[in-house]
Amino acid sequence: MNAPTRPIPTAADVDAAAERLKGVAVRTPLVYSPILSERTGGRIFIKPETLQRTGSFKFRGAYNRAVQIPESQRAAGVVACSSGNHAQGLAAAAKLLGMPAVIVMPHDAPALKRDRTKALGAEVVGYDRVTEDREAIAAAIAAERGAIFVPPYDDPDVIAGQGTVGREICEDLAALGLSLDVVAANASGGGLMAGISLAVRARFPDALPITAEPAAFDDHARSYKSGNRERNPAPSGSFCDALLAATPGEITFAVNKTLTGGAVSATDEEVARAVAYAFLELKLVVEPGGAVALAALLEGRIPAKDKTVAIVLSGGNVDPATFSACLSGI
């Protein structure tokens, strides 16, 4: 496998991102969960990025990249491709910075995510997830307008911004006099996992970062095993719409294959139960793509007994019909 052609971010980059995000991003709480701790035999903490600006962790990386665009280049704006959470994160960041934004979104993205992206002032361009190449469409728009493309995950600044999730987890545990044994986060292209791994391993070298994926889209698990970036067999087929990247990113995999401690997965049925559990027991609204790590914990796939574990709930942008179906036991 070829080495990445772009810089690999470091823990110092995550620290720099934290300074840029101070007072802009929400410092989401790290919440101890007695009910999950009793169920698993561990000390379980929840990091609810559902409470972040735009309802997911994606704002962190999008803003950290966008704020570094020189003012002389901002008038042309930014372009991204996303199924919804990066779309909203970048749209919000662009709005704060006074830049136009164009987002390439699949036609089957949840209406809630499309509508909120538009409400933040972004222009939305639709595409067919099965037959069209979203990155090619975004690249063409960027070239035509002179705009800057902001990838959803495979970018050093985006990864560093997402890593502030892990940095905050470590800081909050240290303030309690605790160390971290396991941290689990959901993965699509792997940007959140890479950023968290950088931050966590710098502070707790023995901690185990674990990647969580939908069962039919376990490209990270297969890639960790083979040592190469494996692809998913299909572009769609799970209601975890936020986690359907075709393959791990080039940069994200370079980080994750070294720093993570493996991968777990959960079926759509298990994820639906986790969404319902989060609502009924944790009193949190979580979208399917934000609940896979929680689902894996509930199914006993994440080592938790006698350990301090942090579970990242990465997003809460779920449309009412899907949420209702989860609560109905589907």
C-alpha positions as CSV (number, residue, x, y, z in Angstrom):
1,M,0.0,0.0,0.0
2,N,1.3,3.4,-0.9
3,A,2.2,5.8,1.9
4,P,-0.1,8.9,2.3
5,T,0.9,11.8,0.2
6,R,-0.4,14.4,2.6
7,P,0.8,15.2,6.2
8,I,-0.1,12.9,9.0
9,P,-1.6,14.9,11.9
10,T,-0.2,14.7,15.4
11,A,-1.4,15.1,18.9
12,A,0.1,18.6,18.8
13,D,-2.2,19.4,15.8
14,V,-5.2,18.3,18.0
15,D,-4.0,20.7,20.7
16,A,-3.8,23.5,18.2
17,A,-7.3,22.7,16.9
18,A,-8.6,22.9,20.5
19,E,-7.4,26.5,20.7
20,R,-9.1,27.4,17.4
21,L,-12.4,25.8,18.6
22,K,-12.4,27.4,22.1
23,G,-15.5,29.4,22.5
24,V,-16.9,28.3,19.1
25,A,-17.5,24.6,19.5
26,V,-19.5,23.3,22.4
27,R,-17.4,21.5,25.0
28,T,-19.8,18.6,25.4
29,P,-19.9,16.9,28.8
30,L,-18.4,13.6,29.7
31,V,-21.3,11.9,31.6
32,Y,-20.9,9.0,33.9
33,S,-23.7,6.4,33.4
34,P,-24.7,4.3,36.4
35,I,-27.1,2.2,34.4
36,L,-24.5,1.2,31.8
37,S,-21.8,0.7,34.5
38,E,-24.1,-1.7,36.3
39,R,-25.0,-3.5,33.1
40,T,-21.4,-4.0,32.0
41,G,-19.5,-4.2,35.2
42,G,-17.3,-1.3,34.2
43,R,-17.1,2.5,34.8
44,I,-18.9,3.8,31.7
45,F,-18.9,7.4,30.5
46,I,-20.8,8.8,27.6
47,K,-19.5,11.7,25.4
48,P,-22.7,13.1,23.8
49,E,-21.6,14.9,20.6
50,T,-25.4,15.0,19.9
51,L,-25.2,18.2,21.9
52,Q,-22.6,19.7,19.6
53,R,-23.3,22.5,17.1
54,T,-25.4,21.1,14.3
55,G,-26.0,17.9,16.3
56,S,-22.7,16.0,15.6
57,F,-18.9,16.0,16.1
58,K,-18.5,17.1,12.5
59,F,-18.6,20.8,13.2
60,R,-15.2,20.5,15.0
61,G,-13.2,19.3,12.0
62,A,-15.1,21.5,9.5
63,Y,-14.5,24.6,11.5
64,N,-10.8,23.8,12.2
65,R,-10.2,23.5,8.4
66,A,-12.4,26.4,7.3
67,V,-11.0,28.9,9.8
68,Q,-7.5,28.4,8.4
69,I,-8.5,29.4,4.9
70,P,-6.9,32.8,4.2
71,E,-9.3,35.7,4.1
72,S,-8.2,36.5,0.6
73,Q,-9.6,33.1,-0.5
74,R,-12.8,33.0,1.4
75,A,-15.0,34.8,-1.1
76,A,-15.0,31.7,-3.4
77,G,-16.3,29.6,-0.6
78,V,-16.0,25.9,0.3
79,V,-17.3,22.7,-1.2
80,A,-17.9,19.4,0.4
81,C,-19.6,16.0,-0.1
82,S,-21.6,14.5,2.7
83,S,-24.7,12.5,3.6
84,G,-25.6,15.1,6.2
85,N,-23.5,15.7,9.3
86,H,-20.4,17.0,7.6
87,A,-22.7,19.0,5.4
88,Q,-24.3,20.7,8.3
89,G,-21.0,21.2,10.2
90,L,-19.3,22.8,7.2
91,A,-22.4,24.9,6.4
92,A,-22.4,26.2,10.0
93,A,-18.7,26.9,9.9
94,A,-18.9,28.7,6.6
95,K,-21.8,30.8,7.9
96,L,-19.8,31.8,11.0
97,L,-16.8,32.8,8.8
98,G,-18.9,34.6,6.1
99,M,-18.2,32.1,3.3
100,P,-20.5,30.6,0.8
101,A,-20.8,26.8,0.9
102,V,-21.9,24.1,-1.6
103,I,-22.6,20.6,-0.4
104,V,-23.0,17.6,-2.6
105,M,-25.5,15.3,-0.9
106,P,-27.0,11.9,-1.9
107,H,-30.7,12.0,-3.0
108,D,-31.4,9.4,-0.2
109,A,-29.9,11.5,2.6
110,P,-32.5,12.1,5.4
111,A,-34.7,15.1,4.6
112,L,-33.9,16.5,8.0
113,K,-30.2,16.7,7.2
114,R,-30.8,18.2,3.7
115,D,-33.2,20.8,5.1
116,R,-31.0,21.9,7.9
117,T,-28.0,22.2,5.6
118,K,-30.0,24.6,3.4
119,A,-31.3,26.4,6.5
120,L,-27.6,27.2,7.4
121,G,-27.3,29.0,4.0
122,A,-25.5,26.3,2.0
123,E,-26.4,25.4,-1.6
124,V,-27.2,21.6,-1.9
125,V,-26.4,19.7,-5.0
126,G,-27.9,16.2,-5.2
127,Y,-26.4,13.0,-6.6
128,D,-27.2,9.3,-6.8
129,R,-25.1,7.4,-4.3
130,V,-25.1,4.2,-6.4
131,T,-24.3,5.5,-9.9
132,E,-22.5,8.8,-9.4
133,D,-19.1,9.8,-7.9
134,R,-19.7,12.5,-5.2
135,E,-16.0,13.5,-5.0
136,A,-15.8,14.0,-8.8
137,I,-18.9,16.2,-8.7
138,A,-17.5,18.2,-5.7
139,A,-14.1,18.6,-7.5
140,A,-15.8,19.9,-10.6
141,I,-17.8,22.5,-8.6
142,A,-14.6,23.5,-6.7
143,A,-12.7,23.9,-10.0
144,E,-15.5,25.9,-11.6
145,R,-15.9,28.3,-8.7
146,G,-12.4,28.5,-7.4
147,A,-13.7,27.1,-4.1
148,I,-11.8,25.1,-1.6
149,F,-12.8,21.4,-1.1
150,V,-13.1,20.4,2.5
151,P,-13.1,16.6,2.8
152,P,-15.5,14.9,5.3
153,Y,-12.6,13.0,7.0
154,D,-9.4,12.5,5.0
155,D,-7.7,15.8,5.8
156,P,-5.2,16.6,8.5
157,D,-7.0,19.6,9.8
158,V,-10.4,17.9,9.8
159,I,-8.9,14.9,11.7
160,A,-7.2,17.3,14.2
161,G,-10.5,19.0,14.8
162,Q,-12.3,15.8,15.4
163,G,-9.6,14.8,17.8
164,T,-10.7,17.4,20.3
165,V,-13.4,15.0,21.2
166,G,-10.7,12.6,22.6
167,R,-8.7,15.4,24.1
168,E,-11.8,16.5,26.1
169,I,-12.4,13.0,27.3
170,C,-8.9,12.7,28.6
171,E,-9.0,16.1,30.3
172,D,-12.3,15.4,32.0
173,L,-11.2,11.9,33.2
174,A,-7.9,13.3,34.5
175,A,-9.8,16.0,36.4
176,L,-11.6,13.1,38.2
177,G,-8.4,11.3,38.9
178,L,-9.1,8.6,36.5
179,S,-7.3,7.0,33.5
180,L,-8.9,5.8,30.4
181,D,-8.8,2.1,29.5
182,V,-11.1,1.9,26.4
183,V,-12.7,4.5,24.1
184,A,-15.1,3.5,21.3
185,A,-16.3,5.7,18.5
186,N,-18.3,5.2,15.3
187,A,-16.4,5.2,12.0
188,S,-17.3,6.0,8.4
189,G,-14.1,7.2,6.8
190,G,-12.3,7.1,10.1
191,G,-11.6,10.8,10.8
192,L,-13.2,10.8,14.3
193,M,-11.4,7.6,15.2
194,A,-8.0,8.9,14.0
195,G,-8.3,12.2,15.8
196,I,-9.5,10.5,19.0
197,S,-6.6,7.9,18.8
198,L,-4.0,10.7,18.4
199,A,-5.3,12.6,21.4
200,V,-5.9,9.6,23.7
201,R,-2.7,7.8,23.0
202,A,-0.7,10.9,23.7
203,R,-2.2,11.2,27.2
204,F,-3.1,7.6,28.1
205,P,-0.6,5.4,26.0
206,D,-2.1,2.1,27.2
207,A,-5.7,3.1,26.3
208,L,-7.5,1.0,23.7
209,P,-9.3,3.0,21.0
210,I,-12.0,0.8,19.3
211,T,-13.6,1.4,16.0
212,A,-17.4,0.7,15.7
213,E,-19.1,0.1,12.3
214,P,-22.3,-1.1,10.9
215,A,-22.1,-4.9,10.3
216,A,-22.4,-4.8,6.6
217,F,-19.9,-1.9,6.3
218,D,-17.0,-3.2,8.3
219,D,-14.2,-2.0,6.0
220,H,-12.1,-0.8,9.0
221,A,-12.2,-4.2,10.6
222,R,-11.2,-5.9,7.4
223,S,-8.5,-3.3,6.7
224,Y,-6.9,-3.7,10.1
225,K,-6.8,-7.4,9.5
226,S,-5.3,-7.3,6.0
227,G,-3.1,-4.2,6.5
228,N,-4.6,-2.6,3.4
229,R,-7.6,-0.3,2.8
230,E,-10.5,-2.7,2.0
231,R,-13.7,-1.6,0.3
232,N,-17.3,-2.3,1.3
233,P,-19.2,-4.4,-1.3
234,A,-22.1,-2.0,-1.7
235,P,-22.5,1.8,-1.5
236,S,-25.7,1.6,0.5
237,G,-27.8,-0.9,2.5
238,S,-27.8,0.2,6.1
239,F,-29.9,2.8,7.9
240,C,-26.7,4.1,9.5
241,D,-26.5,6.7,6.7
242,A,-23.7,8.6,8.4
243,L,-21.3,5.6,8.2
244,L,-21.4,4.4,4.6
245,A,-18.0,5.5,3.3
246,A,-16.7,3.0,0.7
247,T,-13.3,2.6,2.3
248,P,-11.1,4.0,5.1
249,G,-9.4,7.3,4.2
250,E,-5.8,7.3,3.2
251,I,-4.7,9.5,6.0
252,T,-7.1,8.1,8.6
253,F,-6.0,4.6,7.9
254,A,-2.4,5.5,8.3
255,V,-3.2,6.7,11.8
256,N,-5.8,4.1,12.8
257,K,-3.9,1.0,11.7
258,T,-1.1,2.0,14.2
259,L,-3.0,3.5,17.1
260,T,-6.4,1.7,17.3
261,G,-7.0,-1.5,19.1
262,G,-9.3,-3.2,16.7
263,A,-12.9,-2.9,15.5
264,V,-16.4,-4.0,16.5
265,S,-19.7,-3.9,14.6
266,A,-23.4,-4.0,15.1
267,T,-26.4,-5.0,12.9
268,D,-29.1,-2.5,12.1
269,E,-31.4,-4.3,14.4
270,E,-28.9,-4.0,17.3
271,V,-28.3,-0.3,16.5
272,A,-32.1,0.3,16.5
273,R,-32.2,-1.2,20.0
274,A,-29.4,1.1,21.0
275,V,-31.1,4.2,19.7
276,A,-34.2,3.2,21.7
277,Y,-32.0,2.5,24.8
278,A,-30.3,5.9,24.5
279,F,-33.7,7.6,24.5
280,L,-35.4,5.5,27.2
281,E,-32.5,5.0,29.6
282,L,-30.0,7.7,28.9
283,K,-32.6,10.4,27.9
284,L,-30.6,11.2,24.7
285,V,-31.7,11.4,21.1
286,V,-29.1,9.6,18.9
287,E,-29.2,8.8,15.2
288,P,-28.4,5.3,14.0
289,G,-24.9,6.3,12.8
290,G,-24.2,7.8,16.1
291,A,-25.2,4.7,18.1
292,V,-23.1,1.9,16.8
293,A,-20.5,2.1,19.5
294,L,-23.3,2.1,22.1
295,A,-24.9,-0.9,20.4
296,A,-21.6,-2.8,20.5
297,L,-21.2,-2.1,24.2
298,L,-24.8,-3.3,24.9
299,E,-24.1,-6.5,22.9
300,G,-21.0,-7.2,25.0
301,R,-18.5,-6.7,22.2
302,I,-16.5,-3.9,23.9
303,P,-14.3,-5.0,26.8
304,A,-15.8,-3.1,29.8
305,K,-15.7,-5.2,33.0
306,D,-13.5,-3.5,35.6
307,K,-12.4,-0.9,33.0
308,T,-13.0,2.8,32.5
309,V,-14.7,3.2,29.2
310,A,-15.8,6.2,27.1
311,I,-18.5,5.7,24.5
312,V,-18.9,8.5,21.9
313,L,-22.4,9.2,20.7
314,S,-21.3,10.9,17.5
315,G,-24.5,12.4,16.2
316,G,-28.2,13.0,16.9
317,N,-29.6,14.0,13.5
318,V,-32.3,11.4,13.1
319,D,-35.4,12.0,11.1
320,P,-38.7,11.4,13.0
321,A,-39.8,8.4,11.0
322,T,-36.6,6.5,11.6
323,F,-36.6,7.5,15.3
324,S,-40.1,6.3,15.7
325,A,-39.3,3.0,14.0
326,C,-36.4,2.4,16.4
327,L,-38.7,3.1,19.4
328,S,-41.2,0.7,18.0
329,G,-38.7,-2.1,18.2
330,I,-37.9,-2.3,14.4
